[in-house]
Amino acid sequence: MAPRVIPVDSFDFVLFGATGDLARRKILPSLFHRFQIGQFDENCRVIGASRSQHTQEEFRALVNDALHEFGDIEPAAEADIAKFLELLDYAPVDARGDGGWSELAGKLRDNVVRAFYLSVAPSLFGDIAGRLKTTGIADDNSRIVVEKPFGHDLASAQALNAALRAHFKEGQIYRIDHYLGKETVQNLMALRFANSLFEPQWNSHNIDHVQITVAESIGVAGRGEYYDKSGAMRDMVQNHLMQLLCLTAMEPPSTFEPNAVRNEKLKVIESLEPVSMENIVRGQYRAKAGGDSYLDHAGDPHSRTESFVAMKVEVANWRWAGTPFYLRTGKCLRARASEIAVFFRKPPHNIFGEDNAIEGNKLVIRLQPDEGITLKTTIKDPGPGGMRLTSANLDMTFADSLPEAGRPQDAYERLIMDVIRGNQTLFMRGDEVEAAWTWADPIISAWDNATRTPQPYDQGSSGPEDALLLLHRDGRRWRPIGA
Ligand code: BG6
């Protein structure tokens, strides 16, 4: 069975920052794959816009290179690439001046969806949004898409929201958190709200704790200067891990409408207790033999920026009081492995005797790699020998269970098509982003004011020692990274 493709309406997609890294690695390949699979036709337009002077031909050549470098292209795809390149046009535009805007306007068609993707520095969001409106290029039906970082604290996020809302309604603004486009993240909602098995158990009576891990094996070499201004808290926790926490902890929305879902996520963020410094650990990877450390990659021997964070978070509401959520993320860890692990409580009474210790069930939702779900259960050890218990996994790897789904789609493919469809469910609303900063800001300022530096950890390890203690102290243990 071929994957089901629902074509989208005809569109003109204007990509600001079209020659930048994200555009080449993710946005343009994602557009190509959706075109190749037949989700839109040859009448649609993808118009690159940026400061650099390029001809249409030069831009097409540049995109052709990007597709071959990053697009995971099959040899048989050359004819499709040639057709896709025909859709492309280019307009040199001065984001802060008048140059190029009327030429850009001349390339757009009437009566089609207009989407403007700002893959540029956030300092340009306001300028571009303003010019799109004053030149009449964008109207009340157009969509504007912005990438993270959406601010570096509450005040800057509020300023960005104000700059965008001066020209566009909230219903036109698509703030990307690419974690929401990941297949398994959406599956978390399906698992919770389309199966009656889990939801009655999904509370502090039955769940002991939850662990959310986003571990990366690579470091920040090559982007150290940028990363050092942000750190794991701003780069990963305030957005990606926060979204995973929200989807795990939120109440069932009454419908799958964008605002119904986002209202519930917002309530989770607003229920978070402030995190005290004893409940948070930050680390920095040290050099391994003959190699570089975080400080080398950051280019600052005194940097106090964290490449690792682990914390204990409490959601103060009826459903979750007494069930901590432990979050951890870091660079240069032992594996690239992201998961949400839900640890259920043990049965209240063990009828099988002391020799048969029973562990609680564990539901592990794997985001990457090997996207899938595992439920750890306790069963009888097969064969003779009396009633002995052992544990076994009910395991579902999506690629094996649903092979007809074909090539896994990148998060950006789903998100870009949702922009064209006008569906904001998987995008962050302005108040959600501000609430997340309201929670994160006091943690970051406490670090700024503290004298303690991040704890060093070995590259290829599970992070600093104190992160292990954070759970040991509560009589718990992290799941091994990449287990
Ligand atoms: C980005 C961060 O948002 O997400 C990067 O800026 C990080 O530092 C990346 O590496 C991780 O994304 P993924 O999809 O590879 O897990």
Residues whose N, C-alpha, C, O or C-beta is under 5 A from the ligand:
A	BS01	BG6	D235
